[in-house]
Amino acid sequence: MLPVTLVSRNLNAAMPAKLSREPRREVMGGLAKGLQVLLALGQQSRGLTLSEVAGLARLPAATTRRCLHTLEEQGYVTRAGRAFLLRPKVLELGAAYLQAMDVEALAQTHLERLAHETGDSAALSVLDGVDIVYIARASVRTLLRLEAHVGSRFPAYPTSMGRVLLAGLSPAGLRKYFAQASLRALTEHTLTQRAQLARRIEECRRSGYAVVADELAYGVVAVAVPVLDEAGRVVAALNSSSHSKKVSAAELVRERLGTLQQLSRQISGELRRVPGLSLSAQS
């Protein structure tokens, strides 16, 4: 999914040939590098040395040092000896987005009701690169091998919500996904062959739902449906999950698909006011 950008069709015609090859967007390289450093620090709770951060962020040591010192001065990073660690202030960055989305209301009115009705878990996620990111979740039952929360990230290909979101991509967007994704087996049931996954995604596109069992983790079975914007584009996915020893994939579809589709229509209306999602376009 790519943000909608407006570019003048006549811009190049009005510019000299040399200038027309310049980037059409203004970007801040320093900001981008700082964000890379933050993401690198988030990969290890024990803290990281300067060289470890540089390696994970794929930045020169000198650049990484400047980023760390700036983030430390702004209160996003602290240090303990030679190790750098994130500070709680980092949560403000994500909290601003979640607050704008009114996720709590979504969970209370829809996801929690679904979770209590089924005695299991319900979640809402979006596609971010090659991963899905949970933006809302409610749970009554704790899965034995996997527990998620708002902000959790999982690879898209072995998840029901991921396949629903991938089914909403354009052909070019799906090719880009496969070019970037690392398809590895997480269990003996995980589909990792591109051709097989493409067929499953196409089945999802036709049927309007996806069901996955024991592919992300043993014991996890889930069924998901798309959430659409006003233009009919897939902007999020809604699922209901359980333990595969408690209910089979076929039973999950039979018992919960209708309810999920009804809730999806309700949530689709609410998400039209969510910043960013309603403007998302198929990549």
Secondary structure as the mmCIF struct_conf table of DSSP 4:
data_model
#
loop_
_struct_conf.conf_type_id
_struct_conf.id
_struct_conf.beg_label_comp_id
_struct_conf.beg_label_asym_id
_struct_conf.beg_label_seq_id
_struct_conf.end_label_comp_id
_struct_conf.end_label_asym_id
_struct_conf.end_label_seq_id
STRN STRN1 LEU A 2 PRO A 3
TURN_TY1_P TURN_TY1_P1 ARG A 9 LEU A 11
HELX_RH_3T_P HELX_RH_3T_P1 ASN A 12 ALA A 14
BEND BEND1 MET A 15 MET A 15
HELX_RH_AL_P HELX_RH_AL_P1 ALA A 17 SER A 20
TURN_TY1_P TURN_TY1_P2 ARG A 21 ARG A 21
BEND BEND2 GLU A 22 GLU A 22
BEND BEND3 ARG A 24 ARG A 25
HELX_RH_AL_P HELX_RH_AL_P2 GLY A 29 LEU A 41
TURN_TY1_P TURN_TY1_P3 GLY A 42 GLN A 43
TURN_TY1_P TURN_TY1_P4 SER A 45 ARG A 46
STRN STRN2 LEU A 48 LEU A 48
HELX_RH_AL_P HELX_RH_AL_P3 LEU A 50 ALA A 57
TURN_TY1_P TURN_TY1_P5 ARG A 58 ARG A 58
HELX_RH_AL_P HELX_RH_AL_P4 ALA A 61 GLU A 73
TURN_TY1_P TURN_TY1_P6 GLN A 74 GLY A 75
BEND BEND4 TYR A 76 TYR A 76
STRN STRN3 VAL A 77 ALA A 80
TURN_TY1_P TURN_TY1_P7 GLY A 81 ARG A 82
STRN STRN4 ALA A 83 LEU A 86
HELX_RH_3T_P HELX_RH_3T_P2 PRO A 88 VAL A 90
HELX_RH_AL_P HELX_RH_AL_P5 LEU A 91 MET A 101
TURN_TY1_P TURN_TY1_P8 ASP A 102 ASP A 102
HELX_RH_AL_P HELX_RH_AL_P6 VAL A 103 LEU A 106
HELX_RH_PI_P HELX_RH_PI_P1 ALA A 107 LEU A 111
HELX_RH_AL_P HELX_RH_AL_P7 GLU A 112 THR A 118
TURN_TY1_P TURN_TY1_P9 GLY A 119 GLY A 119
BEND BEND5 ASP A 120 ASP A 120
STRN STRN5 SER A 121 ASP A 128
TURN_TY1_P TURN_TY1_P10 GLY A 129 VAL A 130
STRN STRN6 ASP A 131 SER A 139
BEND BEND6 VAL A 140 ARG A 141
BEND BEND7 LEU A 144 ARG A 145
TURN_TY1_P TURN_TY1_P11 VAL A 150 GLY A 151
STRN STRN7 ARG A 153 PRO A 155
BEND BEND8 ALA A 156 ALA A 156
TURN_TY1_P TURN_TY1_P12 TYR A 157 PRO A 158
BEND BEND9 THR A 159 THR A 159
HELX_RH_AL_P HELX_RH_AL_P8 SER A 160 ALA A 167
TURN_TY1_P TURN_TY1_P13 GLY A 168 GLY A 168
BEND BEND10 LEU A 169 LEU A 169
HELX_RH_AL_P HELX_RH_AL_P9 PRO A 171 GLN A 180
BEND BEND11 LEU A 186 THR A 187
TURN_TY1_P TURN_TY1_P14 GLU A 188 HIS A 189
HELX_RH_AL_P HELX_RH_AL_P10 ARG A 194 SER A 207
BEND BEND12 GLY A 208 GLY A 208
STRN STRN8 ALA A 210 ALA A 213
BEND BEND13 ASP A 214 ALA A 217
TURN_TY1_P TURN_TY1_P15 TYR A 218 GLY A 219
STRN STRN9 VAL A 220 LEU A 228
TURN_TY1_P TURN_TY1_P16 GLU A 230 ALA A 231
BEND BEND14 GLY A 232 GLY A 232
STRN STRN10 VAL A 234 HIS A 243
TURN_TY1_P TURN_TY1_P17 SER A 244 LYS A 246
BEND BEND15 VAL A 247 VAL A 247
HELX_RH_AL_P HELX_RH_AL_P11 ALA A 249 LEU A 271
TURN_TY1_P TURN_TY1_P18 ARG A 272 ARG A 273
BEND BEND16 VAL A 274 VAL A 274
TURN_TY1_P TURN_TY1_P19 PRO A 275 LEU A 279
STRN STRN11 SER A 280 ALA A 281
#
